Amino acid sequence: MKSNPQLSPAVAVSDDATPLANGSGGPPELDRATGYGGLTRRPLVLSAGGALLAALAGCSKDVEKADATPAAAAAPGATPAAAAADPARQNYEAAGRGTGFTVGQPMAARSVLVFFDPQCPHCATLWLASKPLHDRIRMVWMPVAFIRPVSGPQGALLLAASDPVKLMDQHESLLAGGAGGLAVSGAADGDLLDKVKANTALWTRLDGKSVPHLLYRAGAEGPYGTQSGGLPTAQLAQLLGL
């Protein structure tokens, strides 16, 4: 089945915005992020990545804690007591306040909320690995910004896209080719930049330290969980009970 992309907080569609443009070169730090390494802030070094399953690498950075938007409403059929008893479910529902674009099946029982930085090569790997599952899952890709200054404007550009899947494919192809991803020129849309900043604060509040950072529901009633770092297609399917 064909993916049905839409710009949305992970639980609701938001208004369209105007596309942007800005230039960036490929960061040398990303060229060094190989194997199980990731990017950190002080200083940029390679580090081992931990995950709930055998994960691929992720880009990481120490970030200061910031306030985030209150948690989203519980999933249909959920009770407050059930949600309160499951921290993973609480985190998933809180992540639902983020803003991103939706791919896959909007009403799928299996749902994945992904915090990603547009400059992260490991996020690109997950993007490609998840495509074969789009006929059975829902994914919401929520841009954050910490790797490079261009991360925010590129995230805003992706949020503004009328066809985010096509633009994301183009971006990842440019990034893989060493061109630094989408070119953005001029001032980025302030409202969309604010959404990227809010996503970053929310990701931080949820103890995110690397990207891609996944919060998932593997069925209509769970189980819920968190995964830091990318996964190949087979392991992502296993994580979601497919």
Secondary structure, DSSP 8 states (H G I E B T S, - for coil): -----EEEETTS---------B-----HHHHH--TT----SSS--------SSS----EE---------------TT--HHHHHT-HHHHHHHHHTTSEEEEEE-TT-SEEEEEEE-TT-HHHHHHHHHHGGGTTT-EEEEEE---SSTTHHHHHHHHHH-SSHHHHHHHHHHHHHTTS-SS-B-S---HHHHHHHHHHHHHHHHTT--EESEEEEEESTT--EEEEES---HHHHHHHTT-
